[in-house]
């Protein structure tokens, strides 16, 4: 087994673990072994799985990180501002590593909205945004500095 295949398998297993953790957290009844097996099989045989087999799209780490950030905030009954900040850091780092993950960041922001009132929503969204911007800025710091320096000299990169 090559290193790429081993790495992809590890990220896929991390995604399955986060998915099963979300099932346990969100289902009021303890999930049965059958429901866990069906959920894992659906995740492993979905439409995106077959089309990306033996390719180098590297989407498995994005899925694992986004499911982890979702588990951070939905895996506990009352997620505080720290958990939302950490979820923003994870999601922002993924958006920095792979820009197509930014779509999931928007979905995570919608998960922050609920019927808890404006103050709670603002706290959650603010923490999520602060974490996301910090991680994205850290990831793109070198590119931004090189672009700014190039622009001051009259050229880009």
C-alpha positions in Angstrom: 0.0 0.0 0.0 1.5 3.3 -1.0 1.8 6.3 1.3 -0.9 8.2 -0.6 -3.4 5.4 -0.3 -2.6 4.9 3.4 -3.0 8.6 4.1 -6.3 8.8 2.2 -7.6 5.7 4.1 -6.6 7.4 7.4 -8.5 10.6 6.6 -11.5 8.6 5.4 -11.6 6.7 8.7 -11.3 10.0 10.6 -14.3 11.2 8.6 -16.3 8.1 9.5 -15.4 8.5 13.2 -16.6 12.1 13.2 -19.8 11.1 11.3 -20.5 8.4 13.9 -19.7 10.9 16.7 -22.3 13.3 15.2 -24.9 10.5 15.0 -24.3 9.7 18.7 -24.5 13.4 19.7 -27.6 14.3 17.7 -29.7 11.2 18.1 -31.7 11.3 21.4 -31.6 7.5 21.4 -28.3 5.5 21.4 -27.7 4.4 17.8 -27.9 0.7 17.1 -25.0 -1.2 15.5 -27.2 -1.6 12.4 -27.8 2.1 12.0 -24.0 2.8 12.5 -23.2 0.2 9.9 -25.7 1.7 7.4 -24.3 5.2 8.0 -20.7 4.1 7.5 -21.7 2.1 4.3 -23.5 5.1 2.9 -20.5 7.3 3.6 -18.1 4.9 2.0 -20.2 4.2 -1.1 -21.7 7.6 -1.8 -21.7 9.3 -5.2 -18.5 11.1 -4.6 -16.6 8.0 -3.6 -16.6 6.1 -6.8 -15.9 9.1 -9.0 -12.7 9.9 -7.0 -11.3 6.4 -6.6 -7.7 6.3 -7.8 -7.6 10.0 -8.4 -5.5 12.7 -6.7 -8.3 15.1 -5.7 -7.2 14.9 -2.0 -10.7 15.7 -0.7 -10.6 13.2 2.2 -8.7 15.5 4.5 -11.1 18.3 3.8 -14.1 16.1 4.7 -12.5 14.9 7.9 -11.6 18.4 9.0 -15.0 19.9 8.2 -16.8 17.0 10.0 -14.5 17.5 12.9 -15.4 21.2 13.1 -19.0 20.4 12.9 -18.7 17.8 15.6 -16.9 20.4 17.8 -20.0 22.6 17.8 -22.8 20.1 17.5 -21.3 17.3 19.6 -22.1 19.0 22.9 -25.4 20.3 24.1 -24.1 23.8 24.7 -21.0 24.7 22.7 -19.3 27.8 24.1 -17.5 30.5 22.3 -14.2 28.6 22.6 -15.5 25.6 20.7 -16.9 27.9 18.0 -13.5 29.6 17.8 -11.7 26.2 17.5 -14.2 25.1 14.8 -13.5 28.4 12.9 -9.7 27.7 13.2 -10.1 24.2 11.7 -12.5 25.3 9.0 -10.4 28.4 8.1 -7.2 26.3 8.0 -8.9 24.0 5.5 -10.1 26.9 3.4 -6.5 28.1 3.4 -5.2 24.7 2.3 -7.9 24.1 -0.2 -10.0 27.0 -1.4 -13.0 24.7 -2.4 -13.5 24.1 1.4 -14.7 27.7 1.8 -18.2 26.5 0.7 -18.3 24.4 3.9 -17.3 27.4 6.0 -20.4 29.2 4.8 -22.5 26.1 5.7 -20.8 26.1 9.2 -21.8 29.8 9.6 -25.4 28.8 8.9 -25.1 26.1 11.6 -24.2 28.9 14.0 -27.6 30.6 13.4 -30.4 29.3 15.6 -33.4 30.6 17.5 -31.4 31.4 20.6 -31.6 35.2 20.1 -29.4 37.8 18.5 -26.8 38.0 21.3 -26.1 34.2 21.2 -26.0 34.2 17.4 -23.6 37.1 17.3 -21.3 35.4 19.8 -21.2 32.2 17.9 -20.8 33.8 14.5 -18.1 36.2 15.9 -16.1 33.4 17.4 -16.4 31.3 14.3 -15.4 34.2 12.1 -12.5 35.2 14.3 -11.1 31.6 14.2 -11.7 31.3 10.4 -10.0 34.6 9.6 -7.1 33.9 11.9 -6.4 30.5 10.3 -6.9 31.8 6.8 -4.7 34.8 7.4 -2.0 32.6 8.9 -2.1 30.3 5.9 -2.0 33.1 3.3 0.4 35.4 5.2 3.4 34.7 2.9 1.4 35.1 -0.3 -0.1 38.4 1.0 3.3 39.8 2.0 4.9 38.8 -1.4 1.9 40.4 -3.2 2.1 43.6 -1.2 5.9 43.8 -1.7 5.5 43.2 -5.4 2.8 45.8 -5.7 5.0 48.4 -4.1 7.7 47.7 -6.6 5.3 48.1 -9.5 5.0 44.4 -10.3 3.0 41.4 -8.9 4.9 38.3 -7.7 
